[in-house]
Amino acid sequence: MKKILSILLLASCVSVAIAADDTLSQVIAGKQRSAAHKARDKYRHPLQTLEFFGLKNTMTVVEIWPGNEGWYTEILAPYLKDHGQLYVAHFSANTGNAFYNKSLHEFTDKLHNNPQLYGKVHLTTLQPPDDVQIAPDNSADRVLTFRNIHNWMKNDQAAAVFKAMYKALKPGGILGVVEHRNAVAKPQDPKAESGYVTEDYVIALARNAGFEYLDRAEINANSKDTKDYPAGVWTLPPVLRLKDKDLKKYLAIGESDRMTIKFIKP
């Protein structure tokens, strides 16, 4: 009888896991995401990326600096709203920076205009050195950041942000990182003016904050990206900073080559 009960329990656990994965796939395919956002899935691979980071719909998750459109927020919020919790750490409203203010305003409008989808999202502030409480200490199962590290490096904020992410995670919690990947042979510009960062540099930032390296994946790799453009990574889609100049060339390359790495808080 005990053996039968064990088998039934295992089967139930497997069923729940499969259901959770199906839910994530359904959310990614959901109507809350625009056709333009879905068109970028071929470069950003949200299902494979979030599965690599071990995301479950019962978790407490912190998303860092989601931008004005909340590309990943559109996936994380509905996935977590019934059984988990999403914190989103955005810019401060008090910086006096027009770009930050516009991005924050557009993002908060997005949340307020769809309370059924985003009503349970906790909006916090990440603006070093003063605002670094992205979630209660030791509360998060996952902290996720997508293509932000170069911005922190540019503003000498990287060390402070990695420490904030470390504080927010529970022991055993995982930090998931996606970032534009610099060529190994190139010396890393500490300001990351090109937008590209080496994996070794990111790993060093994480370790300096107390994290342990866990694993990496090539989910978001792009071998066509030569990383030597006039306007840095922003030469490529979706920004296309050079506009019509060599447009076909850059569209053919697609979005940047990206590292996908996870770290653990011991």
C-alpha positions as CSV (number, residue, x, y, z in Angstrom):
1,M,0.0,0.0,0.0
2,K,2.8,2.4,0.9
3,K,4.5,1.7,-2.4
4,I,1.3,2.4,-4.3
5,L,0.8,5.7,-2.4
6,S,4.4,6.7,-3.2
7,I,3.8,6.0,-6.9
8,L,0.6,8.0,-6.8
9,L,2.3,10.9,-5.1
10,L,5.2,10.9,-7.6
11,A,2.7,10.8,-10.4
12,S,0.8,13.7,-8.9
13,C,4.0,15.8,-8.6
14,V,5.0,15.0,-12.2
15,S,1.5,16.1,-13.3
16,V,1.7,19.4,-11.4
17,A,5.2,20.1,-12.9
18,I,3.9,19.4,-16.4
19,A,0.8,21.6,-15.8
20,A,3.1,24.4,-14.6
21,D,5.2,24.1,-17.8
22,D,2.1,24.1,-19.9
23,T,0.9,27.2,-18.1
24,L,4.1,29.0,-18.9
25,S,3.8,28.1,-22.6
26,Q,0.2,29.3,-22.6
27,V,1.1,32.6,-21.0
28,I,3.8,33.2,-23.6
29,A,1.3,32.5,-26.3
30,G,-1.3,34.6,-24.5
31,K,-3.4,37.5,-25.9
32,Q,-1.8,39.9,-23.4
33,R,1.3,40.0,-25.5
34,S,1.4,42.0,-28.6
35,A,2.3,40.6,-32.0
36,A,5.5,42.8,-32.0
37,H,6.6,41.3,-28.6
38,K,5.9,37.8,-29.7
39,A,7.9,38.4,-32.9
40,R,11.0,38.8,-30.7
41,D,10.6,35.4,-29.1
42,K,12.9,33.9,-31.7
43,Y,15.7,36.0,-30.3
44,R,14.8,36.1,-26.6
45,H,13.5,32.5,-26.2
46,P,11.4,33.2,-23.1
47,L,10.2,29.7,-22.5
48,Q,13.7,28.1,-22.6
49,T,15.3,31.0,-20.7
50,L,12.8,30.9,-17.8
51,E,12.9,27.1,-17.7
52,F,16.7,27.3,-17.5
53,F,16.4,29.7,-14.5
54,G,14.1,27.1,-12.9
55,L,11.0,29.4,-12.7
56,K,7.9,27.9,-11.0
57,N,4.5,29.7,-10.7
58,T,4.6,29.4,-6.9
59,M,7.8,31.4,-6.5
60,T,8.5,35.0,-5.3
61,V,10.3,36.6,-8.2
62,V,12.0,40.0,-8.7
63,E,12.4,41.4,-12.2
64,I,14.9,44.2,-12.4
65,W,14.5,47.3,-14.6
66,P,11.8,46.1,-17.0
67,G,11.9,49.2,-19.3
68,N,8.8,51.0,-20.4
69,E,7.1,48.1,-22.1
70,G,7.7,45.4,-19.6
71,W,8.5,42.7,-22.2
72,Y,9.1,40.0,-19.6
73,T,6.6,41.5,-17.1
74,E,3.8,40.5,-19.6
75,I,4.9,36.9,-19.1
76,L,5.9,36.9,-15.4
77,A,2.9,38.7,-14.0
78,P,0.2,36.4,-15.3
79,Y,2.3,33.3,-14.7
80,L,2.8,34.2,-11.0
81,K,-0.4,36.1,-10.1
82,D,-2.4,33.1,-8.7
83,H,0.2,31.2,-6.8
84,G,3.4,33.3,-6.6
85,Q,4.5,36.9,-6.2
86,L,6.2,39.3,-8.6
87,Y,8.2,42.3,-7.5
88,V,9.3,44.7,-10.3
89,A,12.2,47.1,-9.5
90,H,12.0,50.1,-11.7
91,F,13.6,53.6,-11.8
92,S,13.0,56.2,-9.2
93,A,10.5,59.0,-9.9
94,N,12.9,61.5,-8.3
95,T,16.0,61.4,-10.6
96,G,15.2,64.3,-12.8
97,N,16.3,62.2,-15.7
98,A,13.8,62.5,-18.6
99,F,14.5,59.0,-20.0
100,Y,14.0,57.4,-16.6
101,N,10.8,59.4,-15.9
102,K,9.3,58.5,-19.3
103,S,10.1,54.8,-18.9
104,L,8.7,54.7,-15.4
105,H,5.5,56.6,-16.4
106,E,4.8,54.4,-19.4
107,F,5.4,51.2,-17.3
108,T,3.2,52.3,-14.4
109,D,0.4,53.3,-16.9
110,K,0.7,49.8,-18.3
111,L,0.1,48.3,-14.9
112,H,-2.7,50.6,-13.9
113,N,-4.5,50.1,-17.2
114,N,-4.8,46.3,-16.7
115,P,-5.4,45.7,-13.0
116,Q,-6.8,42.2,-13.7
117,L,-3.4,41.2,-15.1
118,Y,-1.0,43.4,-13.1
119,G,-2.9,44.2,-9.9
120,K,-0.8,42.0,-7.7
121,V,2.5,43.2,-9.0
122,H,4.6,45.0,-6.3
123,L,6.4,47.9,-7.8
124,T,9.7,48.8,-6.0
125,T,12.6,51.2,-6.8
126,L,16.1,50.4,-7.8
127,Q,18.2,53.6,-8.1
128,P,21.6,53.3,-6.5
129,P,23.0,54.6,-4.2
130,D,19.9,55.6,-2.3
131,D,17.2,53.2,-3.4
132,V,18.3,49.6,-3.4
133,Q,15.5,47.7,-1.5
134,I,14.1,45.8,-4.4
135,A,12.2,43.3,-2.2
136,P,12.3,42.3,1.5
137,D,15.6,40.8,2.5
138,N,15.8,37.0,2.0
139,S,12.4,36.8,0.4
140,A,12.9,36.0,-3.3
141,D,13.3,32.6,-4.9
142,R,14.5,34.2,-8.2
143,V,15.9,37.6,-9.2
144,L,15.9,38.1,-13.0
145,T,17.7,40.7,-15.0
146,F,17.6,41.0,-18.8
147,R,20.2,43.2,-20.7
148,N,20.8,45.7,-17.8
149,I,24.3,45.1,-16.6
150,H,25.9,47.4,-19.2
151,N,23.7,50.3,-17.9
152,W,24.8,49.7,-14.3
153,M,28.5,49.6,-15.4
154,K,28.1,52.9,-17.3
155,N,26.8,54.6,-14.2
156,D,29.2,52.9,-11.7
157,Q,26.2,51.1,-10.1
158,A,27.0,47.4,-10.9
159,A,28.5,46.5,-7.5
160,A,25.6,48.1,-5.6
161,V,23.0,46.4,-7.7
162,F,24.5,43.0,-7.4
163,K,24.6,43.4,-3.6
164,A,20.9,44.5,-3.7
165,M,20.0,41.4,-5.7
166,Y,21.9,39.2,-3.3
167,K,20.1,40.7,-0.2
168,A,16.7,40.1,-1.8
169,L,17.3,36.4,-2.5
170,K,16.7,33.6,0.0
171,P,19.6,31.4,0.7
172,G,19.5,28.9,-2.2
173,G,17.8,31.5,-4.4
174,I,18.9,32.0,-7.9
175,L,20.0,35.0,-9.9
176,G,19.2,34.7,-13.6
177,V,21.2,37.0,-16.0
178,V,20.8,37.7,-19.7
179,E,23.2,40.2,-21.1
180,H,24.8,41.3,-24.5
181,R,27.9,39.1,-24.7
182,N,31.3,40.7,-25.5
183,A,34.0,38.7,-27.4
184,V,36.4,36.9,-25.0
185,A,39.4,38.3,-26.7
186,K,38.3,41.9,-26.2
187,P,39.4,43.7,-23.0
188,Q,36.3,44.7,-21.1
189,D,35.6,48.5,-21.0
190,P,34.5,49.1,-17.4
191,K,31.9,51.5,-18.7
192,A,30.6,49.1,-21.3
193,E,30.0,51.9,-23.8
194,S,29.4,49.4,-26.6
195,G,26.7,47.7,-24.6
196,Y,28.6,44.4,-24.6
197,V,30.0,42.7,-21.5
198,T,32.2,39.6,-21.2
199,E,30.9,36.6,-19.3
200,D,34.0,36.6,-17.1
201,Y,33.3,40.2,-16.0
202,V,29.7,39.3,-15.1
203,I,30.8,36.3,-13.2
204,A,33.3,38.4,-11.3
205,L,30.6,41.0,-10.4
206,A,28.4,38.2,-9.1
207,R,31.1,36.5,-7.1
208,N,32.2,39.8,-5.5
209,A,28.6,40.2,-4.2
210,G,28.7,36.8,-2.6
211,F,27.1,34.6,-5.4
212,E,28.4,31.3,-6.5
213,Y,28.4,30.5,-10.3
214,L,25.9,27.8,-11.1
215,D,25.6,27.2,-14.9
216,R,25.4,28.9,-18.3
217,A,23.4,28.1,-21.5
218,E,23.6,29.1,-25.1
219,I,19.8,29.6,-25.4
220,N,20.2,33.2,-26.5
221,A,23.4,32.9,-28.5
222,N,23.8,34.5,-32.0
223,S,26.9,33.6,-33.9
224,K,26.1,36.2,-36.6
225,D,26.8,39.0,-34.1
226,T,30.3,40.4,-34.8
227,K,30.1,42.9,-31.9
228,D,32.0,45.6,-33.8
229,Y,29.4,48.1,-34.9
230,P,29.5,51.9,-35.2
231,A,26.8,52.4,-32.6
232,G,27.6,49.4,-30.5
233,V,24.9,46.9,-29.7
234,W,22.2,49.5,-30.5
235,T,23.2,49.2,-34.2
236,L,21.3,45.9,-34.2
237,P,17.5,45.3,-33.9
238,P,15.4,46.3,-32.2
239,V,17.0,49.8,-31.8
240,L,18.6,50.1,-35.3
241,R,20.3,53.3,-34.3
242,L,21.7,53.9,-37.8
243,K,18.2,53.8,-39.2
244,D,18.3,53.0,-43.0
245,K,22.1,52.7,-43.2
246,D,23.0,49.0,-43.9
247,L,19.5,48.2,-42.6
248,K,19.2,44.8,-44.4
249,K,22.6,43.8,-43.1
250,Y,21.7,44.4,-39.5
251,L,18.2,42.9,-39.8
252,A,19.9,39.8,-41.2
253,I,22.1,39.6,-38.2
254,G,19.2,39.9,-35.8
255,E,19.4,40.8,-32.1
256,S,22.6,40.5,-30.2
257,D,24.5,37.5,-29.0
258,R,23.6,37.1,-25.4
259,M,25.0,35.2,-22.4
260,T,22.5,33.3,-20.2
261,I,23.9,32.6,-16.8
262,K,22.6,31.6,-13.4
263,F,24.1,32.1,-9.9
264,I,23.1,30.9,-6.5
265,K,23.0,32.6,-3.1
266,P,24.7,30.1,-0.8
